[in-house]
Amino acid sequence: YTCDLIRNFSIIAHIDHGKSTLADRLLELTGTIQKKQVGRNEQVLDKLKVERERGITVKAQTASMIHKFSGKEYLLNLIDTPGHVDFSWEVSRSLAACQGALLLVDASQGVQAQSISVFHIAQERGLKIIPVLNKIDLPAAQPERIAAQMQSTFGIDPTEIIPISAKTGQGVEAILEAIIQRIPPPSGLENAPLKAFLFDSFYDRYRGVISLVNVQAGTIRKGDKILSCHTRKRYEVQDVGVMYPEEVPVDCLRPGQVGYVSCNMKESSEAHIGDTLFRIGHPVEPMPGFKPAKAMVYAGVFPVDSNDFPKLEESIKRLTLTDRSVTMQRESSSALGQGCRLGFLGTLHMDVFRQRLEDEYDANVIITAPTVPYKVIYKDKEVYISNPTEFPDVTDTTSKVKEIHEPVVRASIIVPEEGFGDMMDLCYSHRAEGLEHRYLDAGSGSTSSRIILTCIIPLSEIVTDFFDQLKSRSSGFASFDYEDAGYKKSDLAKMTFLLNAKPVDALALIVHRSAQDTIGRAWVKKLHKVIPRQLFEVPIQAAIGRKIIARETLSALRADVTAGLYGGHYERKMKHLENQKESKKRMKRMGSVDLPQEAFFDILRK
Ligand code: GTP
């Protein structure tokens, strides 16, 4: 296929607006996959089990299809993008390989927070956008109203909008035509030196890392000796092919084409997303580099049974081969033993990873409370700290800390008018600043207007329960998205928890000073509930620096040491009680609180 017969496109949409369903229809219509029996709802592109269970796309998948149009055969490359706030980085990298995008909007729900963010990413990349209204088969669909919304929000000409039902297939044919007619073909020179843009990779147990590339110039074939601009490593190409929708080997990949390259890469870190591959001896100007995936949420992961650490580490390593956006480091805790500290793109990413760990490797794990990377500014240096145990004691006047900065994000929330007050409360209770709002459209009859609310909010405030609260307070009607907004000075401190006067490192938290009392009290209450009573009294305390800010006392469990003694042996009874008192003292002195792992499990799982 020459360039003029190739189209590279993506489907971008808010979560649940029907991206995977539409992708399936397109693959069926072009005969790339067999039509499934009615009633089966298993999407081809959503491969991972957790994706199917949660119904969200986690990992981008790419597929090619062939479509005949006015006597010519076209090669259409669909580059699938994941649909969640945590993965917006993956969206932007997949879009770099496309010239156009289908912007899919649910005709019953209308424009949502992520419709807007993905639209902006696509627009910034200069992609041709084809607006599509999906789910027109639903009784609740309001195609005219939503079309007007798309016009006012995106400046889209309503006559360009293609109404479809990805479920029934109605209107989907028109999309194939629009892709061919409206999206420009990729440009690329056949007789130029090879320049291949690496936009994704996956791991294959037998062949190692497989890269997905978009050939920008030249051709790539088996046996080629290539070099990576980024790592300067050399490889020999073992195999090239297209995703149709599974890997199908081909002779060579030409300019404009999208396909896979297998070249004996052992580690997924070698396949640097945004890298440019070229032929040895024919260097090219690399494509403008990409921001590497930035871990924004960190948590410690420990095995429930500490003997399982080698197995856990092995499992994590294997999973990071398939999900390269997870960063990993070893960590040890006096309470939880040996573990790993992992960095994720967001909390959903973290949940997905844990579930995969449990599903695929049958490993029971404890995950500590999520934290974000804080910037600690000293007189002469800046340090990023994402592990609370390493956080300095800011109440210590001898510490050289000048300022603490925390990551903040620009959040956008779209909510029906009646839920607006609740959303404002939610934002303010999470330290939001600079709240602004505007109407997205005017209400009509039975439907209310929708408002878009934007604010700056600390990332640490949204990594815990923000999303759940947003959904429950708005009965699921609010949608939410955020983007990085840099760092901001903040009044933060490390909160430690002491059991029997001994700090438990795995429980340390970074808190905003304004919320320290509330948080301290809530946590000691939680601990009080889950820690089993001991033979001695155990104070449970929350502290900031040396100052105790909350306390609960776990009363002693009185073992009845006299139970086996009958009759009136008063002296013997007394002696036993004396002994018991002595040993109680000793245990307390040693401070050995028996803390079962399940207790951690309970508190850290919320
Ligand atoms: P993510 O993968 O999580 O981003 O979601 P998605 O955008 O891929 O959505 P998906 O295709 O999984 O569809 C979400 C839900 O909407 C599923 O239950 C689909 O069956 C349903 N759905 C998709 N298209 C249509 C449609 O045209 N009409 C109706 N009635 N339902 C649809």
Residues whose N, C-alpha, C, O or C-beta is under 5 A from the ligand:
A	BS01	GTP	H14 I15 D16 H17 G18 K19 S20 T21 L22 G55 I56 T57 G83 N134 K135 I136 D137 L138 I164 S165 A166 K167
